[in-house]
Amino acid sequence: MAKKKRNMPAPSASQAEKPATLKDLLNPELLQKLKETSETLKASEAERLEKERQEREAARAAEQKRRDNDFEYLLENSDMDWKRYK
């Protein structure tokens, strides 16, 4: 038994029948200003995140440097078995 082909209805909504969107209603100059503001905010957010990452990295490096000078920390975290070298 063969399958019947179903006719797909043609899209009945044309450009003229679609409701107006906010983009269509806004002034092009205002739309451009909004886009520029959005880009500026995105750039400042990316810059802030990069600055925070650098600060965390600097704090981690300072902590590691402090630990490298702490003999007790180095002794506790050493992989060597000191009992073998007695």
Backbone bond lengths (Angstrom), bond angles and torsions (degrees), N, CA, C in turn:
res aa  C-N    CA-C-N  psi(-1)  N-CA   C-N-CA  omega(-1)  CA-C   N-CA-C  phi
1 M - - - 1.428 - - 1.527 108.58 -
2 A 1.282 117.72 126.53 1.451 122.69 -176.98 1.524 110.62 -84.00
3 K 1.315 113.83 146.71 1.457 118.61 178.17 1.525 109.80 -77.65
4 K 1.277 115.47 143.06 1.455 119.68 178.27 1.525 109.09 -84.65
5 K 1.291 115.51 138.11 1.458 120.57 176.37 1.518 108.92 -82.73
6 R 1.305 113.80 129.79 1.458 118.71 179.62 1.516 109.01 -95.28
7 N 1.294 115.26 136.87 1.463 120.21 177.71 1.518 109.21 -78.48
8 M 1.320 115.72 126.83 1.458 120.92 177.46 1.523 107.95 -82.72
9 P 1.335 117.79 127.65 1.465 118.60 178.90 1.523 110.16 -68.41
10 A 1.318 115.38 139.09 1.464 120.59 179.49 1.524 109.06 -68.91
11 P 1.333 116.58 144.89 1.461 117.78 178.54 1.526 110.21 -60.92
12 S 1.313 114.76 120.24 1.464 118.89 -174.72 1.527 112.65 -88.69
13 A 1.326 116.92 -16.76 1.463 119.63 -178.48 1.521 109.21 -86.65
14 S 1.293 115.55 113.05 1.466 119.58 178.06 1.526 108.94 -99.69
15 Q 1.311 117.78 177.45 1.460 122.94 -178.05 1.531 110.63 -58.37
16 A 1.318 117.90 -38.42 1.454 121.00 -176.44 1.527 111.34 -71.17
17 E 1.308 117.76 -29.20 1.457 121.35 -176.36 1.520 113.30 -87.34
18 K 1.335 118.66 -17.12 1.457 121.40 -178.20 1.527 110.04 -69.54
19 P 1.341 117.17 145.24 1.468 118.74 177.99 1.528 110.21 -69.42
20 A 1.299 114.80 153.16 1.466 120.41 -178.67 1.526 109.24 -69.73
21 T 1.325 116.32 137.31 1.461 121.20 178.12 1.523 109.25 -96.94
22 L 1.318 114.58 167.74 1.462 119.95 179.85 1.528 110.85 -62.28
23 K 1.331 115.53 -35.82 1.469 119.62 179.49 1.526 110.35 -62.29
24 D 1.323 116.74 -38.17 1.462 119.99 179.41 1.523 111.87 -69.83
25 L 1.330 116.40 -31.98 1.460 120.28 -176.00 1.522 113.14 -82.50
26 L 1.346 118.19 -24.72 1.454 120.76 -177.12 1.519 111.90 -76.53
27 N 1.315 114.35 150.57 1.446 122.22 175.00 1.539 108.01 -68.05
28 P 1.325 120.02 135.36 1.474 121.08 -179.67 1.537 113.40 -57.14
29 E 1.332 117.33 -34.41 1.465 120.16 178.80 1.524 110.47 -66.41
30 L 1.326 116.76 -41.71 1.452 121.43 179.00 1.532 110.18 -66.12
31 L 1.310 115.80 -39.81 1.463 120.67 178.00 1.527 110.59 -62.02
32 Q 1.336 116.95 -41.42 1.459 121.55 178.39 1.524 110.80 -64.48
33 K 1.341 117.30 -41.28 1.463 121.02 178.32 1.529 110.65 -63.06
34 L 1.311 116.74 -40.69 1.464 120.54 178.93 1.525 110.92 -64.27
35 K 1.313 116.99 -40.53 1.465 120.29 178.09 1.527 111.01 -64.21
36 E 1.335 117.10 -42.31 1.461 120.82 178.92 1.529 110.84 -64.23
37 T 1.326 116.72 -41.15 1.461 120.75 178.02 1.520 110.66 -62.71
38 S 1.315 115.66 -41.65 1.460 120.78 179.05 1.522 110.94 -62.50
39 E 1.314 116.91 -44.63 1.461 121.14 178.82 1.525 110.90 -63.76
40 T 1.336 117.44 -39.97 1.455 121.36 178.94 1.521 110.79 -63.72
41 L 1.329 116.50 -43.70 1.462 120.49 179.14 1.533 111.55 -64.47
42 K 1.311 116.45 -39.82 1.470 120.00 178.10 1.525 110.78 -64.12
43 A 1.331 116.57 -41.63 1.464 120.51 -179.97 1.525 110.77 -65.88
44 S 1.331 117.29 -41.95 1.459 119.57 -179.62 1.528 110.89 -67.83
45 E 1.323 117.56 -36.04 1.467 121.03 177.02 1.528 110.80 -65.37
46 A 1.330 116.87 -42.48 1.464 120.60 178.19 1.533 110.47 -63.80
47 E 1.324 116.76 -39.77 1.469 121.01 178.63 1.533 110.57 -65.21
48 R 1.328 116.95 -41.13 1.465 121.27 179.32 1.524 110.73 -64.23
49 L 1.337 116.84 -43.15 1.462 120.45 179.09 1.524 111.49 -64.20
50 E 1.323 117.02 -39.16 1.466 121.12 178.54 1.528 110.36 -65.58
51 K 1.332 116.54 -40.30 1.459 120.81 179.10 1.530 110.51 -64.95
52 E 1.327 117.13 -42.14 1.466 120.78 177.55 1.524 111.01 -63.15
53 R 1.329 116.93 -39.93 1.461 120.59 179.48 1.525 110.39 -63.58
54 Q 1.325 116.68 -42.78 1.461 120.33 179.09 1.525 111.20 -64.77
55 E 1.335 117.40 -38.50 1.461 120.47 178.16 1.529 110.94 -65.29
56 R 1.342 117.26 -42.29 1.465 120.28 177.44 1.516 111.13 -63.16
57 E 1.326 116.54 -39.87 1.459 120.82 179.21 1.525 111.09 -65.75
58 A 1.330 117.11 -40.53 1.466 120.95 178.67 1.530 110.23 -66.54
59 A 1.333 117.60 -39.64 1.463 120.66 178.60 1.527 110.55 -65.63
60 R 1.322 117.00 -39.47 1.464 121.09 178.37 1.517 110.72 -64.61
61 A 1.322 116.47 -42.44 1.467 120.28 179.44 1.531 110.74 -65.39
62 A 1.337 117.20 -39.04 1.462 120.13 178.78 1.522 110.69 -66.31
63 E 1.325 117.19 -39.68 1.466 120.65 178.16 1.528 110.79 -65.44
64 Q 1.327 116.86 -40.86 1.464 120.57 178.79 1.526 110.72 -64.90
65 K 1.319 116.28 -39.46 1.468 119.92 178.58 1.521 110.44 -64.71
66 R 1.345 116.91 -40.86 1.459 120.69 178.14 1.524 110.43 -63.77
67 R 1.332 116.95 -40.97 1.459 120.70 179.81 1.524 111.93 -67.37
68 D 1.324 116.86 -35.28 1.466 119.95 -179.99 1.526 111.44 -64.68
69 N 1.321 117.81 -23.96 1.465 121.46 178.66 1.525 112.43 -93.49
70 D 1.318 118.15 -2.37 1.460 122.72 -178.91 1.525 108.54 -96.68
71 F 1.332 116.09 107.00 1.466 120.36 -175.36 1.524 111.85 -64.25
72 E 1.322 117.90 -37.32 1.466 120.82 -179.49 1.529 110.57 -62.34
73 Y 1.321 117.24 -44.16 1.464 121.46 178.59 1.523 110.66 -62.80
74 L 1.312 116.64 -44.23 1.464 120.02 -179.53 1.520 111.38 -64.01
75 L 1.316 116.97 -39.02 1.456 121.22 -179.58 1.526 111.31 -67.91
76 E 1.343 116.96 -41.63 1.462 120.45 -179.76 1.526 112.42 -68.76
77 N 1.307 117.69 -32.56 1.461 121.46 -175.75 1.531 113.05 -101.66
78 S 1.302 116.71 13.94 1.453 120.35 179.27 1.530 109.53 -75.93
79 D 1.321 116.91 142.59 1.462 121.83 178.48 1.524 111.92 -83.86
80 M 1.286 116.83 -12.55 1.463 119.62 -176.15 1.526 110.31 -76.10
81 D 1.315 115.93 145.68 1.463 122.22 176.08 1.522 107.08 -92.61
82 W 1.324 116.36 99.74 1.464 120.44 -174.60 1.530 112.30 -68.03
83 K 1.318 118.10 -20.59 1.469 120.58 179.91 1.523 111.69 -67.80
84 R 1.309 117.88 -27.32 1.451 121.33 -179.92 1.530 111.42 -70.56
85 Y 1.318 117.65 -22.98 1.472 120.09 -174.46 1.520 112.72 -100.81
86 K 1.336 118.90 13.68 1.469 121.67 176.46 1.498 111.45 -71.85
